[in-house]
Amino acid sequence: MDPYAMTTGVLRNPDFLRFLSSHVANELGANISRVALPLVAVLALHATPMEVGVLSALQTTAFLAIGLPAGVWVDRMRRRRVMLTSDLIRCLLLASIPVSEALGLLSVGVLYVVALLIGTAQVFNDVADQTYLPELVSKDGLSDGNSKLEFVRSGGALAGPSLGGALVQLVGASRTMLATAVAALGSVLLLSAIKAPDKPPVSGERPRMFPGIAEGLGFVWRDRLLRTIVATTAATNLTLSAVVSLSVLFLADVVRLPAGLIGVLLMSGAVGGLLGGLTGSRLFSRYGTARVTWLAITVTSPFGLLLPMTQAGWRISLFSITSIALSWGAIIYNIGQLTYRQTITPEGMLGRVNATVRFIVWGTMPLGALLGGIVAQHIGVREALWVFMGARLVSFLPLMFSPLPRLRDFSQLQAKS
């Protein structure tokens, strides 16, 4: 085999490079926006904590409200066209914030509407994005492609917030939103440059709404391994959402760290994500996609027990070690399970299946955040972290009773079926 091909993989595909570059623009802009949008509310409009909380919730409401129908709609349309349209809509919405401020029309209500519509566009973008990759690379290149995309997502999570904070200081929160609009426009231009044809729906089919949703749910349920993966991911997201919702309070009020150090510690998870994106493709190639997928989450889960031990002094490093380890494991696991899903799902159903999985595994996150607050209120913050990190330690157990531990690669399971 050509050693150059082994080291570059999908990076030799010009269309994949354009697709990857569009992710660089999108992820950087989205992570800048996560800092700048609430700061617009706080600095420009003097919003109350309740108003900021509502604003944050509206950004993810669409995933629960239209997550399942979005999969049916995406399966009816050309995937790249969906991404182009959603990016263009987000560009216009983001640009409307500084324009509204310049015209004296900016209000918290306007931010609510913008946040909700941006979240809606993001739902379609995410479903189409995960559905589009198999059109650009072969099945053998899916794990490599997903590794590269996860690396970019983690890099955006690491660089975006700090860049967003710097831009807010330099030009103000509202004008920073213009930078995120430019990033979305850059994604539009890069996606437009892809040469590969934007494939129409399979056989021109247009699945009806409720039967289409039922088909997506049914496909996930009937596949034993996919069903187990979804259950494991949902349980893991529930526990980690509880931990994330308590992390700032834990570091500020219990460990009593300064705000600057808290920011550094909270960014450490992105380092693990970057390492996962860098190492995933090589690990999958050497040890097998299926094997690495379950080992990643199994081996890293015990690190979660270090986080509640965090104290001022040298033991603040325990928080970073936990974040890096769990993020690395999560990225490797996500690459593997997404590759499996993209491999086994018929082309005409991938949008519905992706939307079904996203709806279930993201749907547990608001519940986890709520449970985190309730448990911490009754037994204390550190004690609550012990509870949820303990639950995180056993959340992967369903995988142990699935076919996954007996496989090296997912292709073995397909060959048996």
KEKE-3310 file (N, C-alpha, C; in steps of 0.2 Angstrom, whole numbers, plus 5000, padded with zeros to 4 digits):
npx = (5004:5002:5012:5010:4996:4992:4995:4989:4975:4959:4962:4967:4957:4950:4937:4933:4942:4937:4924:4929:4935:4924:4919:4928:4926:4913:4913:4921:4915:4903:4907:4912:4900:4893:4899:4898:4884:4876:4883:4880:4867:4869:4878:4874:4860:4858:4852:4843:4847:4838:4833:4844:4846:4834:4837:4848:4842:4834:4842:4844:4832:4825:4831:4824:4811:4809:4817:4815:4806:4814:4823:4816:4813:4826:4829:4821:4827:4841:4857:4868:4862:4854:4863:4869:4858:4854:4866:4867:4855:4858:4869:4862:4854:4863:4870:4859:4859:4869:4865:4852:4855:4861:4851:4843:4834:4836:4832:4829:4819:4820:4833:4829:4821:4830:4839:4831:4828:4841:4845:4835:4839:4852:4849:4844:4856:4865:4859:4859:4873:4879:4874:4879:4892:4895:4893:4904:4916:4922:4916:4926:4933:4926:4928:4940:4937:4927:4935:4944:4934:4929:4941:4942:4930:4933:4944:4938:4930:4940:4947:4937:4930:4939:4944:4932:4930:4940:4937:4925:4930:4938:4930:4916:4901:4890:4895:4904:4896:4894:4906:4904:4894:4901:4909:4899:4895:4907:4907:4897:4902:4913:4906:4899:4909:4912:4915:4909:4893:4878:4869:4852:4837:4835:4829:4820:4812:4800:4798:4783:4778:4774:4774:4788:4795:4792:4798:4812:4813:4810:4820:4832:4828:4827:4840:4851:4864:4865:4854:4858:4870:4864:4856:4867:4874:4864:4862:4875:4876:4866:4872:4884:4879:4873:4885:4892:4883:4885:4898:4904:4899:4904:4918:4919:4912:4914:4927:4933:4940:4948:4940:4947:4955:4946:4940:4951:4952:4939:4941:4949:4944:4942:4955:4957:4947:4954:4965:4958:4953:4965:4971:4962:4959:4971:4971:4959:4963:4973:4969:4956:4940:4927:4932:4940:4931:4922:4932:4937:4927:4926:4939:4942:4931:4933:4941:4933:4930:4940:4937:4927:4937:4944:4953:4959:4975:4988:4979:4969:4973:4967:4954:4957:4963:4953:4944:4951:4953:4940:4935:4943:4940:4926:4926:4933:4924:4912:4916:4917:4904:4897:4902:4898:4884:4883:4887:4879:4866:4853:4855:4844:4838:4846:4846:4834:4837:4849:4843:4834:4843:4850:4840:4836:4848:4852:4841:4841:4849:4844:4837:4847:4854:4844:4842:4855:4855:4844:4849:4861:4856:4850:4860:4872:4885:4898:4896:4885:4892:4900:4890:4885:4896:4899:4888:4890:4901:4895:4887:4891:4889:4878:4884:4893:4886:4882:4885:4897:4910:4915:4920:4931:4931:4917:4913:4913:4901:4892:4895:4890:4877)
npy = (4994:5011:5022:5035:5037:5030:5039:5051:5048:5052:5065:5067:5069:5081:5087:5082:5090:5103:5101:5099:5111:5119:5115:5120:5134:5135:5129:5137:5149:5146:5143:5155:5162:5156:5162:5176:5178:5177:5187:5199:5200:5202:5213:5223:5224:5222:5210:5200:5186:5176:5179:5177:5163:5158:5162:5154:5141:5142:5140:5127:5121:5118:5105:5096:5099:5099:5088:5075:5076:5083:5074:5067:5077:5080:5068:5069:5078:5086:5084:5093:5104:5107:5110:5121:5130:5131:5137:5149:5155:5156:5165:5176:5178:5180:5191:5200:5205:5215:5224:5227:5232:5244:5251:5253:5244:5233:5220:5210:5201:5201:5194:5182:5177:5176:5167:5155:5153:5151:5140:5131:5131:5125:5112:5106:5107:5099:5086:5084:5086:5074:5065:5067:5064:5051:5052:5058:5051:5034:5019:5013:5024:5031:5031:5037:5050:5054:5055:5066:5076:5077:5081:5094:5100:5099:5107:5119:5121:5123:5134:5144:5150:5157:5166:5172:5179:5188:5195:5201:5210:5218:5224:5224:5216:5214:5218:5207:5197:5199:5194:5180:5179:5181:5169:5159:5163:5160:5146:5143:5147:5138:5125:5127:5126:5112:5099:5086:5079:5084:5073:5067:5063:5045:5036:5046:5046:5052:5052:5050:5060:5055:5041:5041:5045:5035:5024:5028:5027:5013:5007:5010:5003:4990:4986:4977:4981:4995:4999:4997:5005:5018:5018:5017:5029:5039:5037:5040:5054:5059:5058:5065:5078:5082:5083:5093:5104:5107:5110:5123:5129:5121:5122:5136:5139:5128:5123:5135:5143:5156:5166:5166:5155:5145:5146:5141:5128:5123:5123:5112:5100:5101:5099:5085:5081:5086:5077:5065:5067:5067:5055:5045:5039:5032:5023:5015:5010:5001:4993:4990:4995:4992:4986:4997:5006:5002:5000:5012:5020:5012:5011:5024:5028:5026:5037:5047:5047:5054:5067:5072:5073:5084:5098:5114:5119:5107:5097:5102:5099:5086:5089:5093:5082:5072:5078:5079:5065:5059:5066:5063:5049:5050:5056:5046:5036:5041:5044:5030:5025:5033:5030:5017:5018:5026:5016:5005:5009:5011:5022:5030:5032:5037:5051:5051:5041:5046:5058:5052:5046:5057:5064:5056:5054:5067:5072:5068:5076:5089:5084:5078:5089:5096:5086:5086:5098:5096:5085:5090:5101:5094:5085:5091:5099:5092:5079:5076:5076:5064:5055:5056:5054:5041:5035:5037:5028:5016:5017:5012:4999:4991:4989:4979:4968:4966:4962:4969:4968:4956:4958:4964:4973:4982:4977:4963:4960:4963:4954:4942:4944)
npz = (5000:4997:5006:5008:5005:5017:5027:5024:5019:5018:5016:5004:4996:4986:4987:5000:5008:5005:5011:5024:5027:5027:5039:5048:5047:5051:5064:5071:5071:5077:5090:5094:5094:5104:5115:5113:5110:5123:5129:5122:5127:5140:5141:5132:5133:5146:5152:5163:5174:5173:5160:5152:5154:5148:5135:5132:5133:5122:5111:5110:5110:5098:5094:5101:5098:5084:5080:5075:5064:5056:5051:5042:5033:5028:5022:5011:5003:4994:5001:5002:4998:5008:5019:5013:5013:5026:5032:5025:5030:5044:5043:5039:5050:5061:5057:5058:5071:5075:5065:5070:5082:5078:5072:5083:5087:5094:5106:5120:5116:5102:5102:5107:5097:5086:5092:5093:5079:5074:5081:5075:5061:5063:5067:5055:5048:5055:5054:5040:5038:5044:5037:5024:5023:5018:5005:5000:5003:5003:5010:5017:5021:5030:5044:5045:5039:5048:5060:5056:5055:5069:5075:5070:5076:5089:5090:5086:5098:5107:5103:5099:5110:5118:5107:5104:5116:5116:5104:5108:5118:5110:5099:5104:5109:5101:5088:5087:5083:5070:5065:5066:5057:5045:5046:5044:5031:5024:5025:5017:5004:5003:5004:4992:4983:4981:4970:4968:4963:4970:4977:4972:4982:4986:4972:4970:4981:4992:5008:5018:5032:5046:5044:5040:5051:5059:5053:5054:5068:5070:5063:5071:5082:5079:5075:5084:5090:5086:5094:5107:5107:5106:5118:5128:5124:5127:5141:5146:5141:5149:5163:5161:5158:5169:5177:5170:5171:5185:5186:5185:5197:5206:5205:5208:5220:5229:5227:5226:5216:5206:5193:5181:5181:5182:5169:5161:5166:5162:5148:5146:5142:5128:5124:5125:5116:5104:5104:5103:5090:5083:5085:5082:5069:5066:5077:5075:5062:5066:5077:5075:5071:5078:5090:5096:5098:5109:5119:5121:5128:5139:5145:5149:5157:5171:5175:5178:5192:5198:5197:5207:5217:5216:5222:5229:5225:5221:5217:5209:5196:5194:5189:5176:5171:5172:5163:5151:5148:5148:5138:5127:5126:5123:5111:5103:5104:5099:5085:5081:5083:5075:5063:5061:5061:5049:5040:5040:5038:5026:5011:5008:5020:5030:5034:5043:5052:5058:5063:5072:5081:5086:5092:5103:5110:5113:5120:5133:5139:5144:5154:5162:5166:5174:5184:5190:5197:5206:5214:5219:5227:5237:5243:5242:5232:5229:5233:5224:5212:5214:5214:5201:5193:5197:5192:5178:5177:5175:5165:5152:5152:5146:5133:5135:5135:5122:5104:5102:5110:5105:5092:5080:5069:5062:5050:5052:5059:5049:5040:5046:5046)
capx = (5000:5006:5012:5007:4989:4990:4996:4984:4969:4953:4964:4969:4951:4949:4930:4933:4945:4932:4919:4932:4936:4918:4918:4933:4923:4907:4914:4924:4910:4898:4909:4912:4894:4891:4902:4896:4877:4874:4886:4875:4861:4871:4882:4871:4853:4857:4847:4843:4850:4832:4833:4850:4844:4830:4841:4853:4838:4831:4847:4844:4825:4823:4833:4818:4804:4809:4823:4813:4803:4820:4826:4812:4814:4832:4829:4818:4831:4848:4860:4872:4858:4851:4868:4870:4853:4855:4872:4865:4850:4862:4873:4858:4851:4868:4871:4854:4860:4872:4861:4846:4857:4863:4844:4840:4828:4838:4829:4829:4814:4824:4838:4825:4819:4836:4842:4827:4829:4847:4845:4832:4844:4857:4846:4844:4863:4868:4857:4862:4880:4881:4871:4882:4899:4896:4893:4911:4921:4920:4914:4933:4936:4921:4931:4945:4934:4924:4941:4946:4929:4929:4947:4940:4925:4937:4948:4934:4928:4946:4949:4932:4928:4945:4944:4926:4931:4945:4934:4920:4934:4940:4925:4910:4898:4886:4899:4907:4891:4896:4912:4901:4890:4906:4911:4894:4896:4913:4905:4893:4907:4917:4902:4897:4915:4913:4913:4905:4886:4874:4864:4845:4835:4836:4824:4815:4807:4798:4794:4778:4781:4774:4778:4795:4798:4792:4804:4818:4813:4810:4827:4836:4826:4828:4847:4853:4870:4863:4850:4863:4874:4860:4855:4873:4875:4859:4864:4881:4875:4862:4876:4888:4875:4872:4891:4893:4879:4887:4905:4906:4897:4909:4925:4919:4910:4917:4935:4935:4945:4947:4937:4952:4958:4940:4940:4956:4950:4934:4943:4954:4941:4943:4962:4955:4944:4959:4969:4954:4953:4971:4973:4956:4960:4977:4969:4954:4966:4978:4966:4949:4935:4923:4936:4942:4925:4920:4937:4938:4923:4927:4945:4942:4926:4935:4944:4928:4930:4945:4934:4925:4942:4947:4954:4963:4982:4990:4973:4965:4974:4962:4949:4959:4965:4946:4941:4955:4952:4933:4933:4946:4936:4920:4927:4934:4918:4908:4918:4916:4897:4894:4904:4894:4878:4883:4889:4874:4860:4852:4856:4838:4835:4851:4844:4829:4841:4853:4839:4832:4848:4851:4834:4836:4854:4852:4835:4843:4854:4841:4835:4853:4855:4839:4844:4861:4853:4840:4853:4866:4852:4848:4865:4878:4888:4903:4892:4881:4897:4901:4884:4884:4902:4898:4883:4894:4906:4892:4883:4893:4888:4875:4889:4897:4881:4881:4890:4903:4916:4917:4921:4937:4928:4910:4911:4912:4894:4888:4896:4886:4869)
capy = (5000:5018:5025:5042:5036:5028:5044:5056:5046:5056:5072:5067:5070:5088:5088:5081:5095:5108:5100:5099:5118:5122:5114:5125:5140:5134:5127:5142:5154:5143:5143:5162:5164:5154:5167:5182:5180:5179:5194:5204:5201:5205:5219:5228:5224:5221:5205:5196:5179:5172:5180:5173:5156:5157:5163:5148:5136:5142:5138:5119:5119:5115:5098:5092:5101:5096:5084:5069:5078:5086:5068:5065:5082:5079:5062:5071:5084:5085:5085:5099:5110:5108:5113:5128:5134:5133:5141:5156:5157:5158:5171:5182:5179:5182:5198:5205:5207:5221:5228:5229:5237:5250:5254:5255:5239:5227:5219:5203:5197:5199:5189:5175:5174:5174:5161:5150:5151:5149:5133:5127:5130:5120:5105:5103:5107:5094:5080:5084:5085:5067:5061:5069:5062:5045:5054:5061:5046:5027:5016:5012:5030:5034:5032:5042:5056:5056:5057:5073:5081:5078:5085:5101:5102:5100:5113:5125:5121:5125:5141:5148:5154:5162:5171:5176:5184:5193:5200:5205:5215:5223:5227:5224:5209:5214:5217:5201:5193:5200:5189:5174:5179:5180:5162:5155:5164:5156:5139:5143:5147:5132:5120:5128:5124:5105:5097:5080:5080:5084:5067:5068:5057:5039:5034:5051:5045:5057:5048:5054:5063:5051:5034:5042:5045:5028:5020:5029:5024:5006:5004:5010:4998:4983:4984:4976:4985:5002:5001:4997:5011:5023:5018:5019:5036:5043:5037:5044:5061:5061:5059:5071:5084:5084:5085:5100:5109:5108:5111:5130:5130:5117:5125:5143:5139:5123:5123:5142:5145:5162:5165:5165:5148:5141:5146:5137:5121:5121:5122:5106:5095:5102:5096:5078:5081:5086:5071:5060:5067:5065:5048:5040:5035:5027:5017:5011:5006:4996:4988:4988:5000:4990:4985:5003:5010:5000:5000:5019:5022:5008:5012:5031:5030:5026:5043:5051:5047:5059:5074:5075:5074:5091:5103:5119:5116:5103:5093:5105:5095:5081:5091:5093:5075:5069:5081:5076:5058:5058:5069:5058:5043:5051:5057:5040:5032:5045:5042:5023:5023:5036:5026:5011:5020:5028:5010:5000:5012:5012:5029:5034:5032:5040:5057:5049:5037:5051:5062:5048:5045:5064:5066:5052:5055:5074:5073:5066:5081:5094:5080:5077:5096:5097:5081:5088:5104:5094:5081:5094:5104:5090:5082:5095:5098:5087:5073:5075:5074:5057:5051:5056:5051:5034:5032:5037:5023:5010:5018:5008:4991:4988:4987:4973:4962:4967:4959:4973:4966:4950:4960:4968:4978:4982:4973:4956:4959:4964:4948:4937:4946)
capz = (5000:4996:5013:5008:5006:5023:5031:5022:5019:5015:5015:4997:4992:4987:4990:5007:5010:5005:5016:5031:5028:5029:5046:5051:5047:5055:5071:5074:5071:5082:5097:5096:5095:5111:5120:5111:5111:5129:5131:5119:5131:5147:5141:5128:5135:5154:5153:5170:5174:5170:5153:5149:5155:5143:5129:5132:5132:5116:5106:5109:5110:5091:5093:5104:5095:5077:5078:5072:5057:5052:5048:5036:5028:5025:5017:5005:4999:4993:5008:5002:4997:5015:5022:5011:5015:5033:5033:5023:5035:5050:5041:5039:5057:5065:5055:5060:5078:5075:5062:5074:5087:5074:5070:5089:5087:5097:5112:5122:5112:5096:5103:5108:5090:5083:5095:5091:5072:5073:5083:5070:5056:5065:5067:5048:5046:5059:5052:5034:5038:5046:5031:5018:5022:5014:4998:4998:5004:5003:5017:5021:5023:5035:5051:5044:5038:5055:5064:5054:5057:5076:5077:5069:5081:5096:5089:5087:5105:5111:5101:5098:5116:5119:5102:5105:5122:5114:5100:5112:5121:5105:5095:5107:5108:5095:5082:5086:5080:5063:5063:5066:5051:5040:5046:5041:5024:5022:5025:5011:4999:5003:5001:4985:4978:4981:4963:4967:4962:4976:4975:4974:4986:4982:4968:4970:4986:4997:5013:5022:5039:5052:5043:5039:5058:5062:5050:5057:5075:5069:5061:5076:5087:5076:5075:5091:5092:5086:5099:5113:5107:5108:5125:5131:5123:5131:5148:5147:5141:5155:5168:5160:5158:5176:5179:5167:5174:5191:5186:5187:5204:5210:5205:5210:5227:5233:5227:5227:5212:5203:5187:5175:5181:5180:5162:5158:5167:5158:5141:5145:5139:5121:5122:5124:5109:5099:5104:5100:5082:5080:5086:5081:5063:5067:5082:5071:5057:5069:5081:5073:5073:5083:5096:5099:5100:5115:5123:5122:5133:5145:5148:5151:5162:5178:5176:5181:5199:5200:5197:5214:5222:5215:5228:5228:5226:5215:5215:5203:5190:5194:5185:5169:5169:5170:5157:5145:5147:5146:5131:5122:5125:5120:5104:5099:5104:5094:5079:5080:5083:5069:5057:5061:5059:5042:5036:5040:5036:5018:5009:5008:5027:5034:5038:5048:5057:5061:5067:5078:5086:5089:5096:5109:5115:5116:5124:5140:5142:5148:5160:5166:5170:5180:5190:5193:5201:5211:5218:5222:5231:5243:5246:5241:5225:5228:5234:5218:5207:5215:5212:5193:5190:5198:5186:5172:5177:5174:5159:5146:5154:5140:5127:5137:5133:5115:5100:5101:5113:5101:5086:5079:5065:5061:5044:5054:5060:5043:5036:5049:5045)
cpx = (5004:5006:5010:5000:4987:4991:4991:4977:4964:4956:4967:4963:4949:4942:4930:4936:4941:4927:4922:4933:4930:4916:4922:4929:4917:4908:4917:4919:4905:4900:4911:4906:4891:4894:4898:4888:4874:4877:4883:4870:4863:4874:4878:4863:4852:4852:4848:4845:4844:4832:4838:4849:4840:4833:4845:4848:4835:4836:4847:4837:4823:4825:4827:4812:4804:4814:4821:4810:4809:4823:4822:4813:4820:4833:4825:4822:4838:4852:4864:4868:4855:4856:4869:4864:4853:4860:4870:4860:4853:4866:4868:4855:4857:4870:4865:4855:4863:4868:4855:4849:4859:4856:4840:4834:4830:4835:4830:4825:4817:4829:4835:4823:4825:4839:4838:4828:4835:4848:4841:4836:4849:4855:4847:4852:4866:4866:4860:4869:4882:4879:4875:4889:4900:4895:4900:4916:4918:4919:4921:4935:4932:4925:4936:4942:4930:4929:4943:4941:4928:4935:4945:4935:4928:4941:4944:4931:4934:4947:4944:4930:4933:4945:4938:4927:4935:4941:4929:4924:4936:4935:4918:4906:4894:4890:4903:4902:4892:4901:4909:4897:4895:4908:4906:4894:4902:4911:4901:4897:4911:4912:4900:4903:4916:4910:4909:4897:4883:4868:4857:4843:4834:4829:4818:4810:4806:4794:4789:4781:4780:4776:4785:4798:4798:4797:4810:4819:4814:4817:4832:4834:4828:4835:4849:4858:4868:4859:4854:4867:4870:4858:4861:4875:4870:4860:4870:4880:4871:4867:4881:4885:4874:4879:4893:4889:4881:4895:4907:4905:4902:4916:4925:4917:4913:4924:4938:4941:4943:4944:4941:4954:4952:4939:4945:4954:4944:4935:4947:4951:4942:4950:4961:4952:4949:4963:4965:4954:4959:4973:4968:4958:4966:4975:4964:4958:4970:4974:4959:4944:4930:4926:4938:4936:4923:4925:4938:4934:4924:4933:4945:4937:4929:4939:4939:4928:4935:4942:4932:4931:4946:4947:4958:4970:4983:4984:4968:4967:4970:4956:4951:4960:4958:4943:4944:4953:4945:4932:4937:4942:4930:4921:4928:4928:4913:4910:4916:4908:4894:4896:4900:4887:4878:4884:4883:4867:4859:4852:4850:4835:4840:4849:4839:4833:4845:4849:4836:4837:4850:4846:4834:4842:4855:4846:4836:4847:4850:4839:4841:4854:4851:4841:4850:4859:4849:4844:4858:4862:4851:4855:4872:4881:4893:4900:4888:4886:4899:4896:4884:4890:4902:4893:4886:4898:4902:4887:4885:4892:4884:4879:4892:4892:4879:4886:4897:4909:4919:4920:4928:4935:4921:4908:4910:4904:4890:4889:4891:4879:4867)
cpy = (5006:5021:5032:5042:5034:5034:5050:5054:5050:5063:5072:5069:5077:5090:5087:5087:5102:5107:5101:5107:5122:5121:5119:5131:5140:5133:5133:5148:5152:5144:5150:5164:5162:5158:5174:5183:5181:5186:5200:5205:5204:5212:5225:5229:5223:5216:5202:5189:5175:5173:5177:5166:5154:5157:5156:5142:5136:5140:5131:5117:5115:5108:5094:5093:5098:5091:5078:5071:5080:5080:5066:5070:5081:5073:5064:5076:5082:5088:5092:5105:5112:5112:5120:5133:5136:5137:5148:5159:5160:5164:5177:5184:5182:5190:5203:5208:5214:5226:5231:5234:5244:5254:5255:5250:5233:5226:5212:5199:5196:5194:5182:5173:5172:5168:5155:5148:5149:5141:5128:5126:5125:5113:5102:5103:5101:5087:5079:5083:5078:5063:5062:5066:5055:5046:5056:5056:5039:5025:5015:5018:5034:5036:5037:5049:5059:5059:5065:5078:5082:5082:5093:5104:5103:5106:5119:5126:5124:5132:5146:5153:5159:5168:5175:5181:5190:5198:5204:5211:5221:5227:5227:5217:5209:5214:5211:5196:5193:5195:5182:5173:5178:5173:5158:5156:5160:5149:5138:5143:5141:5126:5121:5126:5116:5103:5091:5082:5080:5079:5069:5062:5051:5037:5040:5051:5051:5054:5053:5055:5057:5044:5035:5042:5038:5023:5021:5026:5016:5003:5004:5005:4991:4981:4983:4981:4992:5004:5001:5003:5017:5024:5020:5026:5041:5043:5041:5051:5063:5063:5065:5078:5087:5087:5092:5105:5111:5111:5118:5131:5127:5120:5132:5143:5134:5123:5130:5144:5152:5161:5163:5157:5143:5140:5141:5129:5118:5120:5115:5101:5095:5099:5088:5077:5081:5080:5065:5060:5066:5058:5042:5036:5030:5021:5012:5007:5000:4991:4986:4993:4998:4989:4992:5007:5008:5001:5008:5022:5018:5009:5019:5032:5030:5033:5048:5052:5051:5066:5076:5076:5080:5095:5108:5116:5112:5098:5096:5102:5089:5082:5091:5086:5071:5072:5079:5069:5056:5060:5065:5052:5044:5052:5051:5036:5035:5043:5035:5022:5027:5033:5020:5013:5022:5022:5006:5003:5013:5020:5033:5035:5036:5046:5055:5045:5042:5056:5059:5048:5052:5066:5063:5054:5062:5076:5072:5072:5087:5091:5080:5084:5097:5092:5083:5093:5101:5090:5085:5099:5100:5087:5086:5094:5093:5080:5071:5073:5067:5053:5050:5053:5043:5031:5032:5031:5016:5011:5014:5001:4988:4986:4981:4967:4962:4963:4963:4970:4960:4952:4964:4974:4977:4977:4965:4955:4959:4957:4942:4938:4944)
cpz = (5000:5003:5013:5009:5013:5028:5030:5022:5015:5013:5007:4993:4992:4989:4997:5010:5010:5011:5023:5032:5030:5036:5050:5052:5052:5062:5075:5076:5077:5089:5099:5098:5102:5117:5119:5112:5118:5132:5128:5124:5138:5146:5137:5130:5143:5156:5160:5169:5171:5162:5149:5149:5149:5136:5127:5130:5125:5110:5105:5109:5103:5091:5096:5100:5088:5075:5074:5065:5053:5048:5041:5031:5024:5020:5011:5000:4998:4999:5008:5001:5004:5019:5020:5013:5022:5035:5031:5028:5041:5049:5042:5046:5061:5063:5057:5067:5078:5071:5066:5079:5084:5073:5077:5090:5091:5104:5114:5118:5105:5097:5104:5101:5086:5085:5093:5084:5071:5075:5078:5064:5057:5066:5060:5046:5049:5056:5045:5033:5040:5040:5025:5017:5018:5007:4995:4998:5004:5010:5021:5024:5028:5041:5051:5043:5045:5060:5063:5056:5065:5078:5076:5074:5087:5095:5089:5094:5109:5109:5101:5104:5118:5114:5103:5111:5120:5109:5103:5115:5116:5102:5098:5105:5102:5088:5081:5083:5072:5060:5062:5059:5045:5040:5043:5033:5021:5021:5018:5005:4998:5001:4994:4980:4978:4974:4963:4967:4969:4974:4977:4979:4982:4979:4968:4975:4990:5003:5017:5029:5044:5050:5042:5046:5061:5059:5053:5064:5075:5067:5067:5081:5085:5076:5082:5094:5092:5092:5106:5113:5109:5115:5129:5130:5127:5138:5150:5146:5147:5161:5167:5160:5165:5179:5176:5170:5181:5192:5188:5194:5208:5211:5208:5218:5231:5233:5228:5223:5208:5196:5181:5175:5180:5172:5158:5160:5163:5150:5140:5142:5131:5119:5121:5118:5104:5098:5101:5092:5079:5080:5083:5075:5063:5072:5078:5066:5060:5073:5080:5075:5078:5090:5100:5101:5107:5121:5125:5128:5140:5149:5152:5157:5169:5180:5179:5188:5202:5201:5204:5219:5221:5221:5226:5229:5220:5213:5210:5197:5189:5189:5178:5167:5167:5164:5150:5143:5145:5139:5126:5121:5122:5113:5100:5099:5099:5087:5077:5079:5077:5063:5056:5058:5051:5037:5035:5037:5028:5017:5010:5015:5032:5038:5044:5054:5061:5066:5073:5083:5090:5094:5103:5113:5117:5120:5131:5143:5146:5155:5165:5170:5175:5185:5194:5199:5207:5216:5222:5228:5238:5246:5246:5234:5224:5228:5227:5212:5208:5213:5204:5190:5191:5193:5180:5171:5174:5167:5153:5147:5148:5134:5129:5135:5126:5111:5100:5104:5109:5094:5085:5074:5064:5055:5046:5056:5054:5039:5039:5047:5038)
residu = (MET:ASP:PRO:TYR:ALA:MET:THR:THR:GLY:VAL:LEU:ARG:ASN:PRO:ASP:PHE:LEU:ARG:PHE:LEU:SER:SER:HIS:VAL:ALA:ASN:GLU:LEU:GLY:ALA:ASN:ILE:SER:ARG:VAL:ALA:LEU:PRO:LEU:VAL:ALA:VAL:LEU:ALA:LEU:HIS:ALA:THR:PRO:MET:GLU:VAL:GLY:VAL:LEU:SER:ALA:LEU:GLN:THR:THR:ALA:PHE:LEU:ALA:ILE:GLY:LEU:PRO:ALA:GLY:VAL:TRP:VAL:ASP:ARG:MET:ARG:ARG:ARG:ARG:VAL:MET:LEU:THR:SER:ASP:LEU:ILE:ARG:CYS:LEU:LEU:LEU:ALA:SER:ILE:PRO:VAL:SER:GLU:ALA:LEU:GLY:LEU:LEU:SER:VAL:GLY:VAL:LEU:TYR:VAL:VAL:ALA:LEU:LEU:ILE:GLY:THR:ALA:GLN:VAL:PHE:ASN:ASP:VAL:ALA:ASP:GLN:THR:TYR:LEU:PRO:GLU:LEU:VAL:SER:LYS:ASP:GLY:LEU:SER:ASP:GLY:ASN:SER:LYS:LEU:GLU:PHE:VAL:ARG:SER:GLY:GLY:ALA:LEU:ALA:GLY:PRO:SER:LEU:GLY:GLY:ALA:LEU:VAL:GLN:LEU:VAL:GLY:ALA:SER:ARG:THR:MET:LEU:ALA:THR:ALA:VAL:ALA:ALA:LEU:GLY:SER:VAL:LEU:LEU:LEU:SER:ALA:ILE:LYS:ALA:PRO:ASP:LYS:PRO:PRO:VAL:SER:GLY:GLU:ARG:PRO:ARG:MET:PHE:PRO:GLY:ILE:ALA:GLU:GLY:LEU:GLY:PHE:VAL:TRP:ARG:ASP:ARG:LEU:LEU:ARG:THR:ILE:VAL:ALA:THR:THR:ALA:ALA:THR:ASN:LEU:THR:LEU:SER:ALA:VAL:VAL:SER:LEU:SER:VAL:LEU:PHE:LEU:ALA:ASP:VAL:VAL:ARG:LEU:PRO:ALA:GLY:LEU:ILE:GLY:VAL:LEU:LEU:MET:SER:GLY:ALA:VAL:GLY:GLY:LEU:LEU:GLY:GLY:LEU:THR:GLY:SER:ARG:LEU:PHE:SER:ARG:TYR:GLY:THR:ALA:ARG:VAL:THR:TRP:LEU:ALA:ILE:THR:VAL:THR:SER:PRO:PHE:GLY:LEU:LEU:LEU:PRO:MET:THR:GLN:ALA:GLY:TRP:ARG:ILE:SER:LEU:PHE:SER:ILE:THR:SER:ILE:ALA:LEU:SER:TRP:GLY:ALA:ILE:ILE:TYR:ASN:ILE:GLY:GLN:LEU:THR:TYR:ARG:GLN:THR:ILE:THR:PRO:GLU:GLY:MET:LEU:GLY:ARG:VAL:ASN:ALA:THR:VAL:ARG:PHE:ILE:VAL:TRP:GLY:THR:MET:PRO:LEU:GLY:ALA:LEU:LEU:GLY:GLY:ILE:VAL:ALA:GLN:HIS:ILE:GLY:VAL:ARG:GLU:ALA:LEU:TRP:VAL:PHE:MET:GLY:ALA:ARG:LEU:VAL:SER:PHE:LEU:PRO:LEU:MET:PHE:SER:PRO:LEU:PRO:ARG:LEU:ARG:ASP:PHE:SER:GLN:LEU:GLN:ALA:LYS:SER)
# end
